[in-house]
Every structure is written in structure tokens, then in C-alpha cells.
Amino acid sequence: MLNRLRDFFSQFFASDSGKGAMTHSTYGSLAGFGGFGGNPIRPNRLAEFDHRLMYAILGLLIFGMVMVYSASVALPDSPKYANYKPTHFLVRHVVSLCIAAFAAVCVFQVPLQMWQRLAPLMFVITLIMLMLVLIPGVGKGVNGARRWLPLYFMNLQPSEVMKVVALLYAADFTVRKQEFMQRFSRGFLPMGIAMAFVGVLLLLEPDMGAFMVIVAIAFGILFLGGVNAKVFFGLCGIMLMAFVGLIYSSDYRRERFFAYLNPWEEKNALGKAYQLSHSLIAFGRGELSGVGLGGSVEKLHYLPEAHTDFLLAVIGEELGFIGVASVIFAFAFIVHRAFSIGAQAIALDRVFAGLVAKGVGIWLGVQVFINMGVNLGLLPTKGLTLPLMSYGGSGIMMNCIGLAILMRVDFESREMMRGSTSSGVRK
């Protein structure tokens, strides 16, 4: 199977035209592991997807790999990572990228109809995974949070899996309950209860950042699917008050929130706002063009988690405003394409696929906004990574899976517009 995957990529990037032309042998390699409940993809159809979108995704993945190495290369100098090699995080990140690429290629083969059928079952299974994380001896805890299930080859974070699953489940729910979208009891309440249950499990980990993203995905899809606007905005107000209540009910969250409002006060700068203050120093040092790749000072044990949550700060310091603006532009392009692909699918009467595509756009847009807002001091500090770029196996893998589903939506829409049924899309 690995040989087939290698042949696929070698044939794809060997295309002279740059348009992803596929040979018959490449198709044979793909078809060997691509028959997930639908007809295999024909070689003359495999190029039918958005290549600019693919290049933007690959660009962010490669750039992220470079910046993860730059941000983590000095970590072995500290006692905490004394036994690590300078390339430790780079190697692990490359392995995660390989696993993510393999998963994405496999997911791209799955027709959207199958994702729709499996969505409720996947939601239940992921809920069980979120419960397993909380069991001592089963879930793995790091820095006071219990969010991971240790596997042989990586630590799986169920909250990352839930982002994709909630997206699929919300889209399926909206399609199934379309005639009840104007009713509170049958159009909004069931999804609200489901998200409340997810929220309880995530807050027990705790992982409030992931909960906010998941809620934004699910309710964003409901809004796009036609839920009653008055009910939606009314409950959004209630949820906002609930989040405020969560902040005030926890001394830790309350202190972090007020520290973010005044990070330069001595008590905050040396305490709850320590990461934020050093992140802002990094951006200030970067100015327009940065201090140069590898030249960051803040990554030298001043800025904690520089290779994960605060990777953008290292980019800002080393590559300046130009580097940060390039990253923002790339993500804006991906989100724009996600909504455009979703609109095209809905225009073709493929509502589930269209909502899924727009849901991917909501997911990436919200998470990128929160991560960048935290790095720039616009939002309170939350433990959310920068999609496609930050170090983290589960996050990278689920980002790639979500984008593979997005590209599958685009592929099937193009197939339908060509009048083809080879991909399992009905005319």
C-alpha cells in the first residue's frame, strides 16, 4: 500500500502541465485502496479538483514544517528537553505529516454519500472516545489537562476528531431535519443537547478552546441550513452568557481573562500573561520583514509552546509583517474556496456536501482567528493550535482529513457538472 501511495505522488508531481494529469498506472495504484463503497475514480477524472486550493494547503504544510523546526531547534538546551535531539520535534512532525497525507488520500476516495450515512455512528463513537480520555489509566494527561488517548504510533486527541465528526453530523442533521428547521423543539434543541453533552466532556478535560470551535462549526452549519433566525440569535446570546459564566466561575479562567486585558502589568507579565507578553515582544521585534529565519530570540526559552500554540509569534519575529500577512492571505484563500465550493454544491442540489464544505470553512476560519487573536493579544489565551502549521499529530491529521473531504466535494461537483456518474454522484 505504501508503494501505491508513493507511486501516486510521484506520478502527480511528475505532470508536465502542472494540472495533475494522471497515468493509467497511477490510477491502478489509487484504485487498489480507493474502493470505499463507490466506483473507483477514473484516470481521466482524477485531475478534476481545485489545484490552487491544493497548492495553498501544501504551501502551509511545508512552511509550517520549516517553522516548527525553527521554533523547536533550541528546546534541547533546557533541562525539560535535555534528552532530546535538536531534530526531535521536526522528525515527529514529518512523521505526522506523512500519516496525515496518507489519511487524506484515503479519505478523498470516500464518496460524500458514505460520510452522510456514517455521520450518526461516528458521532456516537467519538463521544465514547471523549469519555475514555477522562478515565484514569486510559487517557493521557499533560500539563494538568487530560486530552489524549495513547496509541502505538501517536497520541490521538479525540477533541480534534470531534471537529470533523461534529461537522459531518451537523450537516447530516440539517439535511434530515430540513422541514423542521423553523421549529425550536425539533430543529435546534436536539443539536443543542448534543453539543451540550460534548461541551460537558470537553470542559472536564478541560479544553474550552476546542469546545468553542466545535460549537461554532455545528451552529454555523445550522444557521446556513436555515434554522429559525430569531431562535438562533436568541440562543447565541444565551450561550454567550453561559461562556461568561464559565469564565467567572473559574478562578483560573477569570485571572487569565483579566491578565489578557492588561498583559504589561508586572503581576500579569510574570504570571498569567507571560506567554502573551513575550508573544507581543516577538511581533514587535519582527517589524516589517523580520530578523531572519532562525534568528528568533523569543523561542530561546522565553516564549513557552513556541512550536505549538504560539508558532505565529515566531513567524512574526523571524519573517515580520510580510510573513504573517502571507499566512493570513493563504488561510483567507482556503476559507474563501471552501465557501465557494459549498455554494456550488448547494446550487447543484447537493445540500449535505455543500454544508460540509462550508463547515470546513467555518472550522478553519474560527480556529485560525482564535489562534491569531491569542498570539496578537486580541483574545484571551486559549490552547488552540494554528491549523496545518503548528506541531501536533492529531491536529495536523484531522486538518488534512477535513480538507480532503472539502476537495472531494469539489471533485464530485465537477463530476456532476460534466454529467458523469463515475464518482457515485447522482445526476
Buried (B, 14 or more C-beta within 10 A) or exposed (E): EEEBBEBBEEBBEEBEEEEBBBBEEBBEBBBBBBEBEBEBBBBEBBBBBBEEBBEBBEBBBEBBBBBBBBBBBBBBEEEEBEEBEBBBBBEBBBEBBEBBBBBBBBBBBBBBBBBBEBBBEBBEEBBEBBBEBEEEEEBBEEEEBBBBBEEEEBBBBBBBBBBBBBBBBBBBBBBEBEEBBBBBEEBBEEBBEBBEEBBEBBBEBBBBBBBBBBBBBBBBBBBBBBBBEEBBEEBEEEBEEEBEEBBEEBEEBBBBBBBBEEBEBEEBBEEBBBBBBBBBBBBEBBEEEBBEEEBBBBBEBBBEBBBBBBBBBBBBBBBBBEBBEBBEEBBBBBBEBBBBBBEBBBEBEBBBBBBBBBBBBBBBBBBBBBBBBBBBBEBBBBBBBBBBBBBBBBBBBBBBBBBBBBBBBBBBBBBBEEEBEBBBBEE
